[in-house]
Amino acid sequence: MPSGNGSLVFALARLSYLTGNSDYRLRATNTVAALEVEAMKSFPHGATLLNAYELLETAVQIVIVGARGDSDTETLLRVVLSTSLPNLVLDVVPDSTTLPRAHPAHGKTRVNGGATAYVCRGPVCSPPQTTLEGLQQLLAA
């Protein structure tokens, strides 16, 4: 059964990445710091907390700008979902959605009217990817 504290850190980490709100990240980090000694003493019970901390520190955030159901959006989405990315935070946003200012993909848009993927690690996003091959190559690196 997952740890409640670990599940909380997972939720806060994902909220931090999806919203760009650093308060969520601070809360997650503080929770891990408060529980790290206990997690190491009782490792099987601390596994969820450790996995959540790994997500917090090493997430690969992918934003696909495009409409769900459109063939180009679904193609990019299939590439992402068929790649092993244990610390994936995925967001598919339509053109009309503006990501928060603190989000690394804030202001990113479609390229040439087609679905476009951005792969963000920390505060830095990749150049826009619009093709299956380009996204596969980027995710393999």
DSSP file (Angstrom, degrees, kcal/mol; ACC not computed):
  #  RESIDUE AA STRUCTURE BP1 BP2  ACC     N-H-->O    O-->H-N    N-H-->O    O-->H-N    TCO  KAPPA ALPHA  PHI   PSI    X-CA   Y-CA   Z-CA
    1    1 A M              0   0    0      0, 0.0     3,-0.1     0, 0.0     2,-0.0   0.000 360.0 360.0 360.0 131.6    0.0    0.0    0.0
    2    2 A P        -     0   0    0      0, 0.0     2,-0.2     0, 0.0    43,-0.1  -0.305 360.0-104.3 -67.0 148.5    1.5    3.4   -0.9
    3    3 A S     >  -     0   0    0      1,-0.1     4,-2.6    42,-0.1     5,-0.2  -0.485  18.1-137.6 -69.4 136.8    2.5    5.8    1.8
    4    4 A G  H  > S+     0   0    0      2,-0.2     4,-2.0     1,-0.2    -1,-0.1   0.901 106.6  48.9 -61.7 -41.0    0.1    8.7    2.4
    5    5 A N  H  > S+     0   0    0      2,-0.2     4,-2.1     1,-0.2    -1,-0.2   0.905 111.4  49.4 -66.6 -40.6    3.1   11.0    2.7
    6    6 A G  H  > S+     0   0    0      2,-0.2     4,-2.4     1,-0.2    -2,-0.2   0.906 110.3  50.9 -63.4 -41.3    4.7    9.7   -0.4
    7    7 A S  H  X S+     0   0    0     -4,-2.6     4,-2.4     1,-0.2    -1,-0.2   0.874 108.4  52.9 -63.7 -36.9    1.4   10.1   -2.3
    8    8 A L  H  X S+     0   0    0     -4,-2.0     4,-2.7     2,-0.2    -1,-0.2   0.917 108.6  49.0 -63.2 -43.6    1.2   13.7   -1.1
    9    9 A V  H  X S+     0   0    0     -4,-2.1     4,-2.7     2,-0.2    -2,-0.2   0.901 109.9  52.4 -64.6 -40.6    4.7   14.4   -2.4
   10   10 A F  H  X S+     0   0    0     -4,-2.4     4,-2.6     2,-0.2     5,-0.2   0.948 112.0  45.9 -56.3 -49.6    3.7   12.8   -5.8
   11   11 A A  H  X S+     0   0    0     -4,-2.4     4,-2.6     1,-0.2    -2,-0.2   0.918 114.1  47.2 -62.5 -44.6    0.7   15.1   -6.0
   12   12 A L  H  X S+     0   0    0     -4,-2.7     4,-2.4     2,-0.2    -1,-0.2   0.892 111.7  51.2 -65.3 -39.2    2.6   18.2   -5.0
   13   13 A A  H  X S+     0   0    0     -4,-2.7     4,-2.3     2,-0.2    -2,-0.2   0.945 112.3  45.9 -62.9 -47.8    5.4   17.5   -7.4
   14   14 A R  H  X S+     0   0    0     -4,-2.6     4,-3.0     1,-0.2     5,-0.3   0.914 112.5  50.6 -62.1 -42.9    2.9   17.0  -10.3
   15   15 A L  H  X S+     0   0    0     -4,-2.6     4,-2.4    -5,-0.2     6,-0.5   0.908 109.2  52.4 -60.8 -40.6    1.0   20.2   -9.3
   16   16 A S  H  X S+     0   0    0     -4,-2.4     4,-2.0     1,-0.2    -2,-0.2   0.936 114.1  41.9 -59.6 -47.5    4.3   22.0   -9.3
   17   17 A Y  H  < S+     0   0    0     -4,-2.3    -2,-0.2     1,-0.2    -1,-0.2   0.916 117.5  45.6 -67.7 -43.3    5.2   20.9  -12.8
   18   18 A L  H  < S+     0   0    0     -4,-3.0    -2,-0.2     1,-0.2    -1,-0.2   0.828 126.1  28.8 -72.6 -31.4    1.8   21.4  -14.3
   19   19 A T  H  < S-     0   0    0     -4,-2.4    83,-0.3    -5,-0.3    84,-0.3   0.662  93.4-131.0-102.7 -18.7    1.1   24.8  -12.8
   20   20 A G     <  +     0   0    0     -4,-2.0     2,-0.7    -5,-0.4    -4,-0.2   0.577  55.8 149.1  76.6   7.9    4.7   26.2  -12.5
   21   21 A N    >>  -     0   0    0     -6,-0.5     4,-0.9    -5,-0.2     3,-0.8  -0.675  36.7-161.7 -82.3 113.3    3.8   27.1   -8.9
   22   22 A S  H 3> S+     0   0    0     -2,-0.7     4,-2.5     1,-0.2     5,-0.2   0.686  83.3  72.9 -70.4 -18.3    6.9   26.9   -6.8
   23   23 A D  H 3> S+     0   0    0      2,-0.2     4,-2.4     1,-0.2    -1,-0.2   0.897  96.0  51.1 -62.3 -38.8    4.9   26.8   -3.5
   24   24 A Y  H <> S+     0   0    0     -3,-0.8     4,-2.4     2,-0.2    -1,-0.2   0.914 110.2  49.0 -63.3 -42.1    3.9   23.2   -4.4
   25   25 A R  H  X S+     0   0    0     -4,-0.9     4,-2.8     2,-0.2    -2,-0.2   0.915 110.5  50.6 -63.8 -42.5    7.6   22.3   -5.0
   26   26 A L  H  X S+     0   0    0     -4,-2.5     4,-2.7     2,-0.2    -2,-0.2   0.915 110.6  49.1 -62.1 -43.4    8.6   23.9   -1.7
   27   27 A R  H  X S+     0   0    0     -4,-2.4     4,-2.1     2,-0.2    -1,-0.2   0.912 112.5  48.3 -62.6 -42.2    5.9   21.9    0.2
   28   28 A A  H  X S+     0   0    0     -4,-2.4     4,-2.3     2,-0.2    -2,-0.2   0.936 112.9  47.6 -63.5 -46.2    7.0   18.7   -1.5
   29   29 A T  H  X S+     0   0    0     -4,-2.8     4,-2.5     1,-0.2    -2,-0.2   0.907 112.0  49.9 -62.1 -42.9   10.6   19.3   -0.7
   30   30 A N  H  X S+     0   0    0     -4,-2.7     4,-2.2     2,-0.2    -1,-0.2   0.875 109.5  51.6 -64.4 -37.4    9.8   20.2    3.0
   31   31 A T  H  X S+     0   0    0     -4,-2.1     4,-1.4     2,-0.2    -2,-0.2   0.927 111.1  47.3 -65.2 -44.5    7.7   17.1    3.3
   32   32 A V  H  X S+     0   0    0     -4,-2.3     4,-1.3     1,-0.2     3,-0.4   0.927 111.9  50.6 -62.0 -44.6   10.6   14.9    2.0
   33   33 A A  H  < S+     0   0    0     -4,-2.5     4,-0.4     1,-0.2     3,-0.3   0.887 109.8  50.3 -61.3 -39.4   13.1   16.7    4.3
   34   34 A A  H  < S+     0   0    0     -4,-2.2    -1,-0.2     1,-0.2     4,-0.2   0.784 121.2  33.8 -69.6 -26.3   10.9   16.1    7.4
   35   35 A L  H  X S+     0   0    0     -4,-1.4     4,-2.6    -3,-0.4    -1,-0.2   0.434  86.7  98.9-110.5  -0.4   10.5   12.4    6.6
   36   36 A E  H  X S+     0   0    0     -4,-1.3     4,-1.7    -3,-0.3     5,-0.2   0.874  84.9  48.3 -62.3 -39.6   13.8   11.4    5.1
   37   37 A V  H  > S+     0   0    0     -4,-0.4     4,-1.6     1,-0.2    -1,-0.2   0.932 114.2  46.7 -65.4 -44.8   15.3    9.9    8.3
   38   38 A E  H  > S+     0   0    0      1,-0.2     4,-1.8    -4,-0.2    -2,-0.2   0.884 109.4  55.0 -63.9 -38.8   12.1    7.9    9.0
   39   39 A A  H  < S+     0   0    0     -4,-2.6     7,-0.4     1,-0.2    -1,-0.2   0.870 108.5  48.1 -63.6 -36.4   12.0    6.7    5.4
   40   40 A M  H >< S+     0   0    0     -4,-1.7     3,-0.6    -5,-0.2    -1,-0.2   0.818 109.4  53.3 -74.8 -30.1   15.5    5.3    5.6
   41   41 A K  H 3< S+     0   0    0     -4,-1.6     2,-0.3     1,-0.3    -2,-0.2   0.856 121.6  30.3 -70.1 -34.9   14.8    3.5    8.9
   42   42 A S  T >X S+     0   0    0     -4,-1.8     3,-1.3     1,-0.2     4,-1.0  -0.578  77.3 174.4-124.8  67.1   11.8    1.8    7.4
   43   43 A F  H X> S+     0   0    0     -3,-0.6     3,-1.4    -2,-0.3     4,-0.8   0.835  72.7  55.0 -50.5 -48.9   12.7    1.4    3.8
   44   44 A P  H >4 S+     0   0    0      0, 0.0     3,-0.5     0, 0.0    -1,-0.3   0.865 113.2  44.8 -56.8 -31.9    9.8   -0.7    2.5
   45   45 A H  H <4 S+     0   0    0     -3,-1.3     4,-0.3     1,-0.2    -2,-0.2   0.627 111.5  54.1 -84.1 -13.2    7.4    1.9    3.8
   46   46 A G  H <X S+     0   0    0     -3,-1.4     4,-2.5    -4,-1.0    -1,-0.2   0.422  78.2  96.0 -98.5   1.2    9.5    4.8    2.4
   47   47 A A  H <X S+     0   0    0     -4,-0.8     4,-2.7    -3,-0.5     5,-0.2   0.897  83.9  50.1 -61.1 -41.8    9.6    3.5   -1.2
   48   48 A T  H  > S+     0   0    0     -4,-0.3     4,-2.4     1,-0.2    -1,-0.2   0.913 111.2  49.7 -63.0 -41.1    6.7    5.7   -2.3
   49   49 A L  H  > S+     0   0    0     -4,-0.3     4,-2.2     2,-0.2    -2,-0.2   0.913 111.6  48.2 -63.6 -42.5    8.3    8.8   -0.7
   50   50 A L  H  X S+     0   0    0     -4,-2.5     4,-2.1     2,-0.2    -2,-0.2   0.899 111.8  49.4 -66.4 -40.3   11.6    8.0   -2.4
   51   51 A N  H  X S+     0   0    0     -4,-2.7     4,-2.1     2,-0.2    -1,-0.2   0.904 111.1  50.1 -63.5 -40.4    9.9    7.5   -5.8
   52   52 A A  H  X S+     0   0    0     -4,-2.4     4,-2.4    -5,-0.2    -2,-0.2   0.891 109.0  51.5 -65.1 -39.2    8.0   10.8   -5.4
   53   53 A Y  H  X S+     0   0    0     -4,-2.2     4,-2.0     2,-0.2    -1,-0.2   0.890 107.2  53.5 -64.7 -38.8   11.2   12.6   -4.5
   54   54 A E  H  X S+     0   0    0     -4,-2.1     4,-2.5     2,-0.2    -2,-0.2   0.918 109.0  49.1 -61.7 -42.9   12.8   11.2   -7.7
   55   55 A L  H  X S+     0   0    0     -4,-2.1     4,-1.3     1,-0.2    -2,-0.2   0.933 109.5  52.6 -59.1 -46.0    9.9   12.6   -9.7
   56   56 A L  H  < S+     0   0    0     -4,-2.4    -1,-0.2     1,-0.2    -2,-0.2   0.871 118.7  35.3 -57.6 -39.2   10.3   15.9   -8.0
   57   57 A E  H  < S+     0   0    0     -4,-2.0    -1,-0.2     1,-0.1    -2,-0.2   0.746 130.0  25.7 -89.8 -25.7   14.0   16.1   -8.9
   58   58 A T  H  < S+     0   0    0     -4,-2.5    -2,-0.2    -5,-0.2    29,-0.2   0.165  75.8 150.7-131.0  20.8   14.1   14.4  -12.4
   59   59 A A     <  -     0   0    0     -4,-1.3     2,-0.6    -5,-0.1    63,-0.6  -0.186  36.5-145.5 -59.0 145.2   10.8   14.8  -14.1
   60   60 A V  E     -aB  88 121A   0     27,-2.4    29,-2.2    61,-0.1     2,-0.6  -0.966  19.6-159.4-108.3 113.2   10.6   14.9  -17.9
   61   61 A Q  E     -aB  89 120A   0     59,-2.9    59,-4.1    -2,-0.6     2,-0.5  -0.841   7.9-170.6-101.5 123.9    7.8   17.2  -18.7
   62   62 A I  E     -aB  90 119A   0     27,-2.4    29,-2.4    -2,-0.6     2,-0.5  -0.958   3.2-170.0-117.8 127.1    6.2   17.0  -22.1
   63   63 A V  E     -aB  91 118A   0     55,-2.6    55,-2.6    -2,-0.5     2,-0.6  -0.966   2.7-166.2-114.5 124.3    3.7   19.5  -23.4
   64   64 A I  E     -aB  92 117A   0     27,-2.6    29,-2.7    -2,-0.5     2,-0.8  -0.955   8.2-154.7-110.4 119.8    1.9   18.8  -26.6
   65   65 A V  E     +aB  93 116A   0     51,-3.3    51,-1.9    -2,-0.6     2,-0.3  -0.842  53.4  84.2 -95.0 112.7    0.1   21.8  -28.0
   66   66 A G  S    S-     0   0    0     27,-2.4     2,-0.4    -2,-0.8    -2,-0.1  -0.904  80.0 -75.1 167.8 165.1   -2.8   20.5  -30.1
   67   67 A A    >   -     0   0    0     -2,-0.3     3,-1.9    27,-0.1     6,-0.3  -0.681  46.7-115.1 -86.9 130.3   -6.4   19.4  -30.0
   68   68 A R  T 3  S+     0   0    0     -2,-0.4     3,-0.1     1,-0.2    -1,-0.1  -0.363 103.7  31.0 -57.3 138.9   -7.1   15.9  -28.7
   69   69 A G  T 3  S+     0   0    0      1,-0.4    -1,-0.2     2,-0.1     2,-0.2   0.054  87.1 120.9  96.4 -25.5   -8.5   13.8  -31.4
   70   70 A D    <>  -     0   0    0     -3,-1.9     4,-2.7     1,-0.1    -1,-0.4  -0.518  69.9-126.7 -70.0 140.4   -6.5   15.5  -34.2
   71   71 A S  H  > S+     0   0    0      1,-0.2     4,-2.1     2,-0.2     5,-0.1   0.864 107.2  50.1 -60.7 -38.5   -4.4   13.0  -36.0
   72   72 A D  H  > S+     0   0    0      2,-0.2     4,-1.8     1,-0.2    -1,-0.2   0.882 112.5  47.4 -69.9 -35.5   -1.1   15.0  -35.6
   73   73 A T  H  > S+     0   0    0     -6,-0.3     4,-2.4     2,-0.2    -2,-0.2   0.932 112.7  49.0 -66.7 -45.8   -1.8   15.4  -31.8
   74   74 A E  H  X S+     0   0    0     -4,-2.7     4,-2.4    -7,-0.2    -2,-0.2   0.845 107.9  55.3 -64.7 -34.1   -2.6   11.7  -31.4
   75   75 A T  H  X S+     0   0    0     -4,-2.1     4,-1.7    -5,-0.2    -1,-0.2   0.942 111.0  43.5 -63.0 -47.7    0.6   10.7  -33.3
   76   76 A L  H  X S+     0   0    0     -4,-1.8     4,-2.0     1,-0.2    -2,-0.2   0.898 113.2  52.8 -64.2 -39.6    2.8   12.7  -31.0
   77   77 A L  H  X S+     0   0    0     -4,-2.4     4,-2.7     1,-0.2    -2,-0.2   0.900 106.5  52.3 -63.2 -41.6    0.9   11.4  -28.0
   78   78 A R  H  X S+     0   0    0     -4,-2.4     4,-1.5     2,-0.2    -1,-0.2   0.884 107.1  53.5 -61.9 -38.8    1.4    7.8  -29.1
   79   79 A V  H  < S+     0   0    0     -4,-1.7     4,-0.3     2,-0.2     3,-0.3   0.944 111.8  44.8 -60.4 -47.5    5.1    8.4  -29.4
   80   80 A V  H >< S+     0   0    0     -4,-2.0     3,-1.5     1,-0.2    -2,-0.2   0.941 114.2  48.0 -62.6 -47.9    5.3    9.7  -25.8
   81   81 A L  H 3< S+     0   0    0     -4,-2.7    -1,-0.2     1,-0.3    -2,-0.2   0.686 109.1  54.0 -71.5 -17.4    3.1    7.0  -24.4
   82   82 A S  T 3< S+     0   0    0     -4,-1.5     2,-0.4    -3,-0.3    -1,-0.3   0.396  95.1  84.8 -95.2   3.6    5.1    4.2  -26.1
   83   83 A T  S <  S-     0   0    0     -3,-1.5     2,-0.9    -4,-0.3    57,-0.0  -0.868  86.8-116.3-105.9 137.5    8.4    5.5  -24.6
   84   84 A S        +     0   0    0     -2,-0.4    -3,-0.1     1,-0.1    -2,-0.1  -0.620  49.2 154.4 -75.3 107.3    9.5    4.4  -21.2
   85   85 A L    >   -     0   0    0     -2,-0.9     3,-1.4     1,-0.1   -25,-0.1  -0.755  18.7-176.5-133.9  85.2    9.6    7.6  -19.2
   86   86 A P  T 3  S+     0   0    0      0, 0.0    -1,-0.1     0, 0.0   -27,-0.1   0.783  84.4  44.0 -58.7 -29.5    9.2    6.7  -15.5
   87   87 A N  T 3  S+     0   0    0    -29,-0.2   -27,-2.4   -33,-0.1     2,-0.3  -0.220  84.5 150.6-110.1  43.5    9.1   10.3  -14.3
   88   88 A L  E <   -a   60   0A   0     -3,-1.4     2,-0.5   -29,-0.2   -27,-0.2  -0.557  28.0-173.5 -79.2 134.7    6.9   11.7  -17.1
   89   89 A V  E     -a   61   0A   0    -29,-2.2   -27,-2.4    -2,-0.3     2,-0.4  -0.964  18.9-169.3-122.8 111.1    4.6   14.6  -16.5
   90   90 A L  E     +a   62   0A   0     -2,-0.5     2,-0.4   -29,-0.2   -27,-0.2  -0.844  13.5 177.8-110.7 136.6    2.4   14.9  -19.6
   91   91 A D  E     -a   63   0A   0    -29,-2.4   -27,-2.6    -2,-0.4     2,-0.6  -0.970  10.4-166.6-138.7 120.9    0.2   17.8  -20.5
   92   92 A V  E     -a   64   0A   0     -2,-0.4   -27,-0.2   -29,-0.2   -24,-0.1  -0.940  20.0-177.5-106.2 117.2   -1.8   18.0  -23.8
   93   93 A V  E     -a   65   0A   0    -29,-2.7   -27,-2.4    -2,-0.6    -2,-0.0  -0.940  22.1-129.9-122.5 135.6   -3.1   21.6  -24.2
   94   94 A P    >   -     0   0    0      0, 0.0     3,-2.1     0, 0.0   -27,-0.1  -0.332  37.1-101.0 -72.8 163.6   -5.3   23.1  -26.9
   95   95 A D  T 3  S+     0   0    0      1,-0.3   -30,-0.0   -30,-0.1    15,-0.0   0.825 120.2  61.3 -53.0 -34.0   -4.3   26.3  -28.6
   96   96 A S  T 3  S+     0   0    0      2,-0.1     2,-0.4     0, 0.0    -1,-0.3   0.597  85.2  94.1 -75.0  -9.4   -6.7   28.3  -26.4
   97   97 A T    <   -     0   0    0     -3,-2.1     2,-0.6     1,-0.0    -4,-0.1  -0.705  60.3-157.5 -89.3 130.1   -4.9   27.3  -23.2
   98   98 A T        -     0   0    0     -2,-0.4     8,-0.1     8,-0.1     3,-0.1  -0.927  16.0-136.3-104.9 120.5   -2.2   29.6  -21.8
   99   99 A L        -     0   0    0     -2,-0.6     8,-0.2     6,-0.2   -80,-0.1  -0.414  37.0 -86.5 -71.2 151.4    0.2   27.9  -19.5
  100  100 A P    >   -     0   0    0      0, 0.0     3,-1.7     0, 0.0     6,-0.2  -0.169  37.6-112.1 -57.7 152.1    1.1   29.7  -16.3
  101  101 A R  T 3  S+     0   0    0      1,-0.3     5,-0.2    -3,-0.1   -81,-0.1   0.835 116.6  52.7 -54.4 -37.7    4.0   32.2  -16.5
  102  102 A A  T 3  S+     0   0    0    -83,-0.3    -1,-0.3     3,-0.1   -82,-0.2   0.577  85.2 104.8 -79.7  -8.0    6.3   30.1  -14.3
  103  103 A H  S X  S-     0   0    0     -3,-1.7     3,-2.0   -84,-0.3   -85,-0.1  -0.533  76.7-131.0 -73.2 137.2    5.7   27.0  -16.5
  104  104 A P  T 3  S+     0   0    0      0, 0.0    21,-0.2     0, 0.0    -1,-0.1   0.761 107.5  50.3 -62.9 -22.7    8.8   26.3  -18.7
  105  105 A A  T >  S+     0   0    0     -5,-0.1     3,-2.2    19,-0.1    -6,-0.2   0.215  78.2 141.0 -99.0  15.7    6.6   26.0  -21.8
  106  106 A H  T <  S+     0   0    0     -3,-2.0     3,-0.1     1,-0.3    -5,-0.1  -0.356  73.8  14.3 -57.6 130.7    4.7   29.3  -21.1
  107  107 A G  T 3  S+     0   0    0      1,-0.3    -1,-0.3    -8,-0.2     2,-0.2   0.398  90.8 138.4  85.1  -3.8    4.1   31.0  -24.5
  108  108 A K    <   +     0   0    0     -3,-2.2    -1,-0.3     1,-0.0     2,-0.2  -0.544  28.7 176.7 -76.5 141.0    4.9   27.9  -26.5
  109  109 A T        -     0   0    0     -2,-0.2   -44,-0.1     1,-0.1     2,-0.0  -0.732  34.7 -68.5-133.8 179.5    2.6   27.4  -29.5
  110  110 A R        -     0   0    0     -2,-0.2     2,-0.5   -46,-0.1     5,-0.2  -0.338  44.7-130.5 -66.2 154.2    2.0   25.2  -32.5
  111  111 A V  B >  S-E  114   0B   0      3,-0.9     3,-1.9     1,-0.2    -1,-0.0  -0.956  83.1 -12.8-110.3 127.1    4.5   25.4  -35.3
  112  112 A N  T 3  S-     0   0    0     -2,-0.5    -1,-0.2     1,-0.3     3,-0.1   0.792 123.0 -64.8  53.5  32.4    3.0   25.8  -38.8
  113  113 A G  T 3  S+     0   0    0      1,-0.2    -1,-0.3    -3,-0.1     2,-0.2   0.411 109.8 113.0  78.6  -2.4   -0.5   25.0  -37.5
  114  114 A G  B <  S-E  111   0B   0     -3,-1.9    -3,-0.9     1,-0.1    -1,-0.2  -0.596  80.1 -79.8-100.9 163.6    0.3   21.4  -36.5
  115  115 A A        -     0   0    0     -2,-0.2     2,-0.4    -5,-0.2   -49,-0.2  -0.302  51.4-162.2 -57.3 142.8    0.5   19.8  -33.2
  116  116 A T  E     -B   65   0A   0    -51,-1.9   -51,-3.3    -3,-0.1     2,-0.4  -0.996   8.2-152.1-137.7 133.9    3.8   20.5  -31.5
  117  117 A A  E     -BC  64 129A   0     12,-3.1    12,-2.3    -2,-0.4     2,-0.4  -0.850   5.1-167.0-108.2 142.7    5.6   18.9  -28.6
  118  118 A Y  E     -B   63   0A   0    -55,-2.6   -55,-2.6    -2,-0.4     2,-0.6  -0.998   8.6-154.2-125.6 128.8    8.0   20.5  -26.2
  119  119 A V  E     -B   62   0A   0     -2,-0.4     7,-2.3     8,-0.3     2,-0.5  -0.915  16.6-167.7-105.5 118.1   10.2   18.3  -23.9
  120  120 A C  E     -BD  61 125A   0    -59,-4.1   -59,-2.9    -2,-0.6     2,-0.5  -0.903  15.5-176.5-114.2 131.8   11.2   20.2  -20.7
  121  121 A R  E >  S-BD  60 124A   0      3,-2.5     3,-1.6    -2,-0.5   -61,-0.1  -0.982  72.3 -37.0-123.0 116.1   13.8   19.1  -18.2
  122  122 A G  T 3  S-     0   0    0    -63,-0.6   -61,-0.1    -2,-0.5   -64,-0.0  -0.488 125.6 -24.8  63.9-137.7   13.9   21.5  -15.3
  123  123 A P  T 3  S+     0   0    0      0, 0.0     2,-0.5     0, 0.0    -1,-0.2   0.383 121.4  87.8 -88.2   6.3   13.3   25.1  -16.5
  124  124 A V  E <   -D  121   0A   0     -3,-1.6    -3,-2.5   -19,-0.0     2,-0.3  -0.898  57.8-161.4-114.6 131.7   14.5   24.4  -20.1
  125  125 A C  E     -D  120   0A   0     -2,-0.5    -5,-0.3    -5,-0.3   -63,-0.1  -0.806  21.2-115.3-108.5 151.2   12.4   23.1  -23.0
  126  126 A S        -     0   0    0     -7,-2.3     3,-0.1    -2,-0.3    -1,-0.1  -0.200  44.8 -83.4 -68.9 166.9   13.6   21.6  -26.2
  127  127 A P        -     0   0    0      0, 0.0    -8,-0.3     0, 0.0    -1,-0.2  -0.350  69.2 -75.2 -61.6 159.1   13.1   23.2  -29.6
  128  128 A P        -     0   0    0      0, 0.0     2,-0.5     0, 0.0   -10,-0.2  -0.309  45.9-154.6 -63.2 140.7    9.6   22.4  -30.9
  129  129 A Q  B     +C  117   0A   0    -12,-2.3   -12,-3.1     1,-0.1   -18,-0.1  -0.975  24.0 163.5-118.4 125.3    9.0   18.9  -32.3
  130  130 A T        +     0   0    0     -2,-0.5     2,-0.3   -14,-0.2    -1,-0.1   0.462  55.4  70.4-118.7  -5.9    6.3   18.4  -34.9
  131  131 A T  S  > S-     0   0    0      1,-0.1     4,-2.3   -14,-0.1     5,-0.2  -0.841  75.8-127.2-118.3 154.0    7.2   15.0  -36.3
  132  132 A L  H  > S+     0   0    0     -2,-0.3     4,-2.5     1,-0.2     5,-0.2   0.921 112.8  48.3 -57.1 -47.0    7.1   11.5  -35.0
  133  133 A E  H  > S+     0   0    0      1,-0.2     4,-2.5     2,-0.2    -1,-0.2   0.913 110.4  50.3 -64.6 -43.9   10.8   10.9  -35.9
  134  134 A G  H  > S+     0   0    0      1,-0.2     4,-2.0     2,-0.2    -1,-0.2   0.900 113.4  45.2 -62.7 -41.7   11.9   14.2  -34.3
  135  135 A L  H  X S+     0   0    0     -4,-2.3     4,-2.5     2,-0.2    -1,-0.2   0.901 112.1  51.6 -70.3 -40.5   10.1   13.5  -31.1
  136  136 A Q  H  X S+     0   0    0     -4,-2.5     4,-1.7    -5,-0.2    -2,-0.2   0.926 111.0  48.7 -59.6 -44.6   11.3    9.8  -31.0
  137  137 A Q  H  X S+     0   0    0     -4,-2.5     4,-0.8     1,-0.2    -1,-0.2   0.908 111.7  48.8 -63.4 -42.6   14.9   11.0  -31.5
  138  138 A L  H >< S+     0   0    0     -4,-2.0     3,-0.6     1,-0.2    -1,-0.2   0.901 112.2  47.8 -64.9 -41.5   14.6   13.6  -28.7
  139  139 A L  H 3< S+     0   0    0     -4,-2.5    -1,-0.2     1,-0.2    -2,-0.2   0.766 107.4  57.0 -72.5 -24.5   13.1   11.1  -26.3
  140  140 A A  H 3<        0   0    0     -4,-1.7    -1,-0.2     1,-0.2    -2,-0.2   0.698 360.0 360.0 -77.4 -19.4   15.8    8.5  -27.0
  141  141 A A    <<        0   0    0     -4,-0.8    -1,-0.2    -3,-0.6    -2,-0.1   0.481 360.0 360.0 -75.1 360.0   18.6   11.0  -26.1
